[in-house]
Amino acid sequence: MLHDYEAIRQAFRKLARKYHPDVNPGDKTSESRFKEINEAHEVLSELRQWIQQGLFDPGQPFDRLRAAFDAERIWLMSPRD
């Protein structure tokens, strides 16, 4: 699980850097994406803490969350018309 979290953390940091308001001043779309990315990271970090404390079984639901995060990453990286 630690490996999965590290991959997610690295993806978060990359996206956070890309959409950070300081990198894209005045761009409301980037600001909105940055907020969404931070909210998603907070949820995943909270889930990680629950797993570490034994309050959540890291089986199938975690895999679905990771897949959803990967799908979001793919969507963000896809070219736009």
Secondary structure, DSSP 8 states (H G I E B T S, - for coil): -HHHHHHHHHHHHHHHHHH-TTTSTT-HHHHHHHHHHHHHHHHHHHHHHHHHTTSS--SHHHHHHHHHHHHHHHHHHS---
